Amino acid sequence: MPSNNNLNKLEVLHIQGNDSLIEVMEIRRQVFIVGMGIPKSLEVDGLDTEADHFLAMSNELPVGTVRIRYIYNETIKLERCAVLRDFRRRGIGSLLVKSCINFATDSGITTITLNSQLDAVNFYKTFGFRSVGNTFIEAGIKHVKMVLTNKSATSQVS
C-alpha cells in the first residue's frame, strides 16, 4: 500500500475530448470491470468523447477519475467516479467531486445530478447532494439518483 508520501503532489486535471482518455479508461477498467465485475459493454458506453473528464494525479501517476456530461442548459451529470484501490480513503474522491462542483460554479451550472451506489450516498451528502426518488438497479448494483441544486451548487467548495 502506498505511503502518504506518495500523495505529496496531488492535482486534478480537467480533460476535454480525447486527451488522456487512455489513463481515464484504465482507471475505470481496474475499478469497474476488474474490481466490480461490471461488463465492459456497460462501462464503455460510447459517451466519453462528448464528456469532460477530471483526472486525479498523484506524483504524476493517474489514480482517480470522474466524468461530467451536459444534460440540460444548466445541468450536468457526474458519472464514473473511480479511485484506484490503493489510493482510496485519502481524499482523492472528495477532491474529484469538489473539482466538478467548482467547475459547475465557474461555468454557471446550477444543477448537478448523479446516480449513486447506495454505499456511497453518505459520501455525496457531505457535498450537499440529496437523494431523490426510489432506488433502482444499474449494472446489477442498487443506486439512487442524487441532486445538488441552486444555491448549494453555486457556492464554491474549497
LONU-343020 format. One record per residue: x, y, z of N, C-alpha, C, O in turn. Coordinates in steps of 0.02 Angstrom, whole numbers, plus 50000, padded with zeros to 5 digits. Example, Ala and Ser with C-alpha at 12.3 -4.5 7.8 and 13.67 -1.06 7.14 Angstrom:
<rs>
506604971650390506154977550390506604983550390507124983450423 506424988850354506844994750357506455000250394506705005750402 
</rs>
This chain:
<rs>
500434994150000500005000050000500455006250000500945006450036 500285011249960500695017249956500705021050021500225021050059 501265024150034501315028250095501015035050080500885036850022 500905038950133500635045750124501095050050083500875054950053 501745048350082502225052250042502045051949968502225056549930 501695046749946501505046149876500965051149857500835052049797 500665054449905500145059349890500395066449897499995071149895 501055067449904501315074149914501125078849857500965084649870 501135076449795500955080649739500315077849709500325073449666 499755080549732499095078349709498785084049670498725089649695 498575082649608498245087649567497685084449527497685078449516 497215088549506496665086249464496695089949398496715096149397 496715086149345496735089049277496035088849247495675083849255 495845094149213495215094349176495365092449104495775095549071 495035087149081495165084349015494545085048972493995083348994 494625087648912494065088248865494245084248802494825084148781 493745081048772493865077248711494255070948725494125067448775 494725069348681495095062948685495735063348726496065058248737 495925069348750496545070048787496545065548849496075065648888 497065061648857497185057448917496625052348931496575049948987 496225050748881495705045748893495985038848907495655034648937 496595037548884496905031048898496975030048973496805024648999 497215035149009497285034649082496615034049116496525030049162 496125038049093495445037849121495155030849114494895028049162 495195028249053494895021649039495245016049077494925011149096 495895016649089496245011449126496035011449200495945006049229 495945017249229495705017649298495005014549302494875010449346 494575016349257493895013649257493885006149244493475002549273 494325003749201494374996549189494554992949254494234987949272 495054995549290495274992349352494724992549405494614987549440 494384998249412493894999049465493234995549448492974991649488 492964996849389492294994449373492284987449342491894983149363 492704986249292492684979949256493024974449296492734969149308 493644975649318494014970549356493764970349428493604964949453 493734976049461493574976249533492854974749550492724971449600 492384977049509491674976249525491314971349479490734969749491 491654969049428491364964149382490834966949335490424963249310 490844973449324490364976549277490584974849206491174975649189 490124972449165490304970749096490594976649058490354982349065 491094975349017491404980648978490894984148934490934990248923 490404980448909489894983348865489474988648901489214993148869 489404988148967489054993249005489504999049025489305004849026 490124997449042490595002549065490805007149007490825013249014 490955004248951491165008148892490535009548851490335005548809 490225015248864489565016748838489565021348777489035023148752 490145023248752490185027448693490075034848706490045038748658 490015036948769489875043948785490495047848809490445053748824 491065044548811491655047748840491935053548799492185058348827 491885053148733492165058548692491735064848694491965070248677 491095064248715490675070248721490645072848793490285077548807 491025069748838491035071748908491685075448924492175074948888 491665079048980492285081749009492485076849064492065073649095 493135076149074493385071549124493855075349171494165080249152 493885072949233494365075449281494805069449300494545064049315 495455070449300495935065149314496365067149372496735072049369 496335063249427496745064549485497425061349475497475055449458 497935065349487498625062949478498995063549545498965068749578 499325058249565499745058249625500465057249602500645051849578 500875062349611501565062049587501595059649515501995055249498 501165062549473501125061149401500855054249383500885052149326 500595050649433500285044049422499525044949422499255047649471 499175042849369498445043349369498135038649422498265032649421 497735041449468497465037349523496705037749531496415033649567 496375042549497495655043149503495365047249446495725050949413 494725046349435494395049849380493655050649393493355046949433 493355055449360492635056449358492475059949293492895063749267 491885058749266491695062349205491045066249218490655064449262 490955071549179490335075349181490065075749110490445076549061 489415075249106489075076149042488555081649049488235082149101 488485085648997487975090848996487305087648979487235084448927 486815088649023486165085449015485645090548989485305089148939 485595096249021485135101649001485535108049001486145107949009 485195113648991485535120148987486015121449045486595123049034 485775120649106486185122149164486255116149210486315116849271 486255110149180486295103949218486835099449190486885098349130 487245096849235487745091849216487625085549258487315085749311 487865080049232487815073649268488515071249283488925070449237 488645069949346489285067349369489245059749363488775056649390 489725056649329489715049549317490415046449323490915049949319 490415039949333491025035849329491575038249376492165038449358 491385040049437491875042049487492245035849511491925031149536 492905035749504493295029749521493975031749546494305036149518 494195028349600494865029249627495175022349634494855017649658 495795021749613496145015349618496155012949691496235016949737 496085006549701496025003549767496575005949816496415007649873 497195005949795497745007849840497745015149859498135017249903 497325019149827497315026349840496665028749872496545034749878 496235024149890495585025949920495675028149993496175026650025 495175031650017495155034250086495725039150100495985039550156 495915042850048496455047750054496235054650030496645059150021 495575055450018495315061849998495305063049923495115068449901 495505058049883495535059049811494835059449781494715063749738 494385055149803493695055549779493375062249795493025065249754 493505064649856493255071249876493535076749832493175081349811 494165076349818494485081349775494185081349705494095086549675 494035075449679493715074949613493025078049613492855081749568 492615076449664491945079249668491975086749677491595090449644 492405089149720492485096449729492685099849664492455105349649 493115096649626493325099449562492735100149515492665105149479 492295095149514491695095449472491215100949495490945104649454 491125101549561490685106749588490955113649572490585118049551 491605114549581491905121049567491875122649492491755128449473 491975117649450491915118549378491195120749361491095125349322 490705117449391490005119149379489865126349399489535130049362 490105128249457490005135049481490305140149433489985145049414 490925138849413491275143449367490935143749299490995148749264 490585138449280490265138049214489535140149215489195139949163 489275142249273488585144349278488085138549281487485139549271 488335132649294487905126749301487575127149370487905128349420 486915126149372486555126649436486325120049463486115119649521 486355114749423486135108149446486625102749426486825102349368 486805098649475487225092849462486835086749484486585086449540 486775081849440486445075549458486955069949456487485070649426 486785064449488487195058349485486765052549507486265053349541 486975046549488486675040349512487175037149559487685034649536 487035037349623487505034849673487365027649691486785025649700 487895023649696487815017049726487605018349798487815023149829 487185013949825486915015149892487455016049945487365020049991 488005012449939488525013049990488925019549985489355020850027 488795023549933489145029949925488705035949939488925041649933 488075034849957487595040349968487845045250020487825051350008 488085042850076488325047450129488925051550106489005057250126 489355048550065489925052250037489665058349999489915063850010 489185057349954488935062949914488535067949956488515073849940 488205065550009487835070050053488295075150085488085080750100 488925073450096489395078150127489515084350083489745089450108 489355083850019489425089449973488775093149962488745098049925 488235090849994487595094049987487115090549940486555092949930 487315085049910486855081349866486295078449909486395076749968 485695077949880485135074849914484845069449870484835070049809 484605064049901484295058549865483605060549840483235064049876 483435058449780482775059649752482525053149720482895049849683 481915051449733481625045449702481805039049738482115039049792 481605033649707481715026949735482375023949711482675026349663 482585018749745483185015149723483025011349659482455009649645 483545010149620483475006549557484125002649545484635003949577 484094997949499484674993749483484994996449419484654997449369 485644997649423486034999649365486664995349365487024995149415 486804991949310487384987449305487374982249361487904980249385 486774980149382486714975049434486834977549505486884973449551 486874984049514487034987049579486474992049597486244995749555 486264991949661485754996749684486035003849685486575005049710 485635008349657485805015449652485215019749673484655017349679 485355026049685484835031049695485075037549661485665039149661 484595041049631484765047449600484885052649654484525052749704 485385056849644485535062249691485615068749651485805068649593 485445074249684485455080849651485755085949698485645085949758 486155090349669486415096249703486185102249661486345102649602 485815106849692485505112149652485615119149680485825120149737 485455123849636485405130949650485945133649697486545133249680 485755136249754486225139549799486785134749820487365136849823 486625128449834487145123849856487645122449800488225121149814 487415122649738487875121349682488265127449661488745126949624 488055133349685488395139449664488855142349716489135147749706 488935138949772489425141249822490055137049815490025130849817 490605140349805491245136949794491405132149851491295133649910 491665126349833491885121349881492645121849884492985121749833 492915122449945493645123049949493945116849981494555116449989 
</rs>
